[in-house]
Amino acid sequence: MLRVAGLTRRFGDQLALDDVTFDVVPGRMTGFVGANGAGKTTAMRIILGVLAATAGEVRWNDAPLTQEVRRDFGYMPEERGLYPKMKIRDQLVFFGRLHGMSADRAEERTDKLLERLGLAERATDALETLSLGNQQRVQIAAALVHEPIALVLDEPFSGLDPLAVDTMVDLLREEVTPEVPVLFSSHQLDLVERLCDDLIVLSRGKVVAAGPVADLAAGAGTTYRLVVDGDAGWLRDIPGIQVRDVAGGTALFDVETDGVGQQILQQAITRGPVLEFGPERVALSDIFREATR
């Protein structure tokens, strides 16, 4: 398991990270979200040893994370770091060799990834001849080529079209074995919601929410959706609920105490046909807004 414990980082008088602590669990994808300047990239760079922490530490399997162990991590930086004039296949093999792979294994792994990403026919082309989206695919291949023991991905889906996103998502799911923890940041909350098992929300350098997405959603309260054959405006007069919206026969409301939702359903039935009733799924954007308020 990858553990970040009490990370603090200062840049002069600016406090970029303030006692940041969280776990990235093997076999699970952990989404790392926050507004611009929240400290996500700084934390990722400290995990990878690119920056030093002012205080705190990063641990791997209950031991301090060393450079030797970091060598087996996969990292996709926000600022892409490939060689534009180098052939695609040659540089992926090169990166595999840098991570200690044999030439044969690096070549085998490279060919598999290029085929999986739909780039096999471009293997001998220079990177700069590819579209930005395809360059992004090569960048993720560079992070995966050496079969990393952990993955740290900074904005991996930035600039990708929907088909490319689907390909990348499928590939990541294939690569996440029960032993591999994955931490990735993204401003695309719909993708984080689609992919992640766990969530860390950072705001102004502090962790303001962390845990399994289902638990965070449960902690956000329960919103119900009611659709009746008629006007649902009567809900506004019911104590114990907070009405979010009413439009004709459709209403969204939050319950303040257990059991109130079922009481509302019983009242609705006495008034006429109920077309729909049930808890509304809490969106990740709502969790994010609530945590960073």
LOFI-80520 format. One line per field, with one value per residue (C-alpha): residue in one letter; z, x, y. Coordinates in steps of 0.05 Angstrom, whole numbers, plus 5000, padded with zeros to 4 digits. Layout:
<markes>
rest <- a, ...
z <- Z, ...
x <- X, ...
y <- Y, ...
</markes>
This chain:
<markes>
rest <- m, l, r, v, a, g, l, t, r, r, f, g, d, q, l, a, l, d, d, v, t, f, d, v, v, p, g, r, m, t, g, f, v, g, a, n, g, a, g, k, t, t, a, m, r, i, i, l, g, v, l, a, a, t, a, g, e, v, r, w, n, d, a, p, l, t, q, e, v, r, r, d, f, g, y, m, p, e, e, r, g, l, y, p, k, m, k, i, r, d, q, l, v, f, f, g, r, l, h, g, m, s, a, d, r, a, e, e, r, t, d, k, l, l, e, r, l, g, l, a, e, r, a, t, d, a, l, e, t, l, s, l, g, n, q, q, r, v, q, i, a, a, a, l, v, h, e, p, i, a, l, v, l, d, e, p, f, s, g, l, d, p, l, a, v, d, t, m, v, d, l, l, r, e, e, v, t, p, e, v, p, v, l, f, s, s, h, q, l, d, l, v, e, r, l, c, d, d, l, i, v, l, s, r, g, k, v, v, a, a, g, p, v, a, d, l, a, a, g, a, g, t, t, y, r, l, v, v, d, g, d, a, g, w, l, r, d, i, p, g, i, q, v, r, d, v, a, g, g, t, a, l, f, d, v, e, t, d, g, v, g, q, q, i, l, q, q, a, i, t, r, g, p, v, l, e, f, g, p, e, r, v, a, l, s, d, i, f, r, e, a, t, r
z <- 5000, 4985, 5045, 5047, 5120, 5143, 5080, 5085, 5031, 5032, 4976, 5013, 5052, 5011, 5043, 4985, 5026, 5098, 5136, 5079, 5097, 5055, 5032, 4961, 4966, 4920, 4867, 4872, 4833, 4876, 4847, 4869, 4857, 4875, 4844, 4808, 4859, 4911, 4915, 4875, 4829, 4886, 4926, 4865, 4853, 4925, 4920, 4858, 4890, 4842, 4900, 4973, 5028, 5081, 5131, 5131, 5090, 5037, 5056, 5016, 5050, 5119, 5103, 5079, 5004, 4973, 4905, 4889, 4900, 4862, 4802, 4795, 4797, 4735, 4728, 4678, 4691, 4673, 4630, 4581, 4577, 4513, 4458, 4397, 4344, 4370, 4340, 4383, 4391, 4404, 4461, 4495, 4493, 4519, 4578, 4593, 4594, 4640, 4689, 4687, 4637, 4590, 4517, 4496, 4551, 4537, 4463, 4478, 4526, 4479, 4420, 4464, 4488, 4418, 4391, 4449, 4438, 4363, 4347, 4321, 4250, 4274, 4314, 4271, 4265, 4303, 4361, 4334, 4273, 4316, 4336, 4407, 4427, 4401, 4435, 4499, 4486, 4478, 4544, 4582, 4548, 4575, 4645, 4637, 4595, 4654, 4690, 4748, 4820, 4829, 4782, 4792, 4735, 4732, 4686, 4643, 4602, 4586, 4513, 4494, 4452, 4479, 4439, 4464, 4535, 4529, 4504, 4561, 4613, 4588, 4588, 4658, 4683, 4651, 4684, 4754, 4786, 4860, 4876, 4841, 4874, 4826, 4841, 4787, 4784, 4737, 4730, 4692, 4750, 4706, 4689, 4761, 4781, 4727, 4745, 4818, 4877, 4928, 4928, 4959, 4956, 4966, 4980, 4993, 5009, 5058, 5052, 5063, 5045, 5034, 5030, 4987, 4940, 4965, 5037, 5018, 4979, 5039, 5084, 5038, 5059, 5022, 4966, 4940, 4874, 4872, 4809, 4817, 4771, 4792, 4828, 4879, 4910, 4974, 4994, 5014, 5073, 5101, 5162, 5166, 5093, 5051, 4983, 4929, 4870, 4848, 4776, 4766, 4789, 4797, 4862, 4892, 4968, 5023, 5085, 5153, 5194, 5180, 5157, 5131, 5059, 5068, 5104, 5044, 4997, 5038, 5037, 4962, 4950, 4988, 4942, 4876, 4829, 4844, 4780, 4810, 4879, 4904, 4929, 4879, 4866, 4895, 4840, 4851, 4834, 4894, 4940, 4914, 4923, 4993, 5014, 4988, 5010
x <- 5000, 5022, 5014, 5023, 5034, 5033, 5062, 5077, 5110, 5128, 5152, 5179, 5121, 5070, 5042, 5027, 5012, 4989, 4995, 4967, 4952, 4918, 4925, 4924, 4900, 4925, 4877, 4835, 4835, 4839, 4816, 4854, 4812, 4816, 4814, 4874, 4928, 4900, 4967, 4953, 5013, 5059, 5037, 5047, 5117, 5136, 5110, 5154, 5215, 5215, 5205, 5226, 5175, 5184, 5156, 5122, 5138, 5114, 5112, 5108, 5083, 5096, 5168, 5196, 5191, 5261, 5287, 5298, 5224, 5204, 5241, 5185, 5130, 5095, 5087, 5051, 5067, 5020, 5075, 5090, 5162, 5172, 5223, 5187, 5237, 5248, 5210, 5152, 5172, 5245, 5230, 5181, 5233, 5283, 5238, 5228, 5303, 5312, 5267, 5311, 5274, 5312, 5312, 5268, 5217, 5216, 5203, 5149, 5114, 5120, 5090, 5032, 5016, 5021, 4974, 4926, 4926, 4916, 4986, 5021, 5021, 5055, 5109, 5167, 5140, 5170, 5127, 5119, 5082, 5025, 4963, 4963, 4913, 4958, 5018, 4978, 4968, 5043, 5053, 5008, 5044, 5110, 5081, 5058, 5112, 5154, 5094, 5096, 5081, 5042, 5015, 5013, 4978, 4971, 4914, 4918, 4855, 4869, 4856, 4830, 4768, 4713, 4738, 4809, 4784, 4747, 4810, 4851, 4800, 4796, 4872, 4878, 4826, 4866, 4930, 4903, 4917, 4901, 4973, 4975, 4951, 4932, 4929, 4905, 4884, 4834, 4790, 4740, 4696, 4652, 4713, 4736, 4666, 4666, 4734, 4751, 4737, 4765, 4768, 4813, 4791, 4844, 4829, 4881, 4933, 4891, 4852, 4779, 4748, 4776, 4750, 4709, 4663, 4603, 4618, 4628, 4562, 4526, 4555, 4528, 4457, 4399, 4363, 4298, 4264, 4188, 4146, 4070, 4011, 3994, 4026, 4081, 4081, 4050, 4119, 4139, 4092, 4121, 4166, 4231, 4252, 4289, 4258, 4311, 4266, 4193, 4171, 4099, 4095, 4170, 4206, 4275, 4282, 4331, 4310, 4334, 4316, 4312, 4246, 4219, 4227, 4179, 4129, 4130, 4118, 4057, 4029, 4040, 4003, 3942, 3941, 3943, 3986, 4061, 4101, 4170, 4202, 4272, 4339, 4375, 4448, 4494, 4539, 4614, 4608, 4560, 4609, 4665, 4626, 4604, 4675, 4708, 4654
y <- 5000, 5071, 5117, 5192, 5214, 5285, 5316, 5390, 5430, 5504, 5547, 5607, 5636, 5597, 5533, 5487, 5424, 5425, 5359, 5318, 5245, 5191, 5119, 5091, 5019, 4963, 4940, 5004, 5068, 5130, 5195, 5257, 5320, 5393, 5462, 5491, 5505, 5457, 5420, 5356, 5360, 5380, 5318, 5273, 5301, 5288, 5216, 5206, 5239, 5298, 5346, 5339, 5348, 5402, 5352, 5285, 5222, 5174, 5100, 5037, 4974, 5004, 5025, 5092, 5097, 5093, 5113, 5040, 5025, 5088, 5061, 5010, 5061, 5086, 5161, 5204, 5277, 5334, 5364, 5309, 5285, 5245, 5256, 5287, 5265, 5195, 5136, 5113, 5041, 5058, 5105, 5059, 5004, 5055, 5073, 4999, 4988, 5048, 5013, 4951, 4907, 4862, 4883, 4825, 4837, 4913, 4900, 4848, 4895, 4955, 4917, 4893, 4964, 4995, 4942, 4953, 5028, 5023, 5050, 4988, 5016, 5080, 5044, 5070, 5141, 5199, 5221, 5291, 5264, 5239, 5279, 5305, 5252, 5196, 5227, 5222, 5148, 5139, 5176, 5128, 5070, 5099, 5097, 5025, 4992, 4967, 4934, 4983, 4964, 5029, 5082, 5158, 5194, 5270, 5290, 5227, 5242, 5315, 5331, 5262, 5251, 5204, 5144, 5153, 5161, 5094, 5060, 5089, 5071, 4999, 4994, 5021, 4971, 4915, 4939, 4947, 4880, 4867, 4887, 4955, 5019, 5075, 5149, 5195, 5268, 5298, 5359, 5316, 5295, 5252, 5209, 5206, 5184, 5131, 5103, 5113, 5068, 5117, 5192, 5245, 5317, 5370, 5443, 5497, 5444, 5405, 5339, 5358, 5291, 5221, 5150, 5102, 5139, 5101, 5122, 5195, 5194, 5164, 5217, 5271, 5253, 5222, 5257, 5227, 5235, 5232, 5233, 5235, 5242, 5313, 5370, 5353, 5423, 5397, 5371, 5441, 5438, 5372, 5379, 5339, 5348, 5399, 5408, 5419, 5428, 5419, 5421, 5399, 5327, 5317, 5335, 5326, 5330, 5315, 5277, 5300, 5238, 5163, 5136, 5202, 5181, 5122, 5167, 5214, 5156, 5134, 5204, 5209, 5143, 5170, 5230, 5192, 5150, 5149, 5142, 5141, 5142, 5127, 5154, 5198, 5181, 5233, 5262, 5268, 5342, 5350, 5314, 5358, 5423, 5403, 5384, 5447, 5496
</markes>
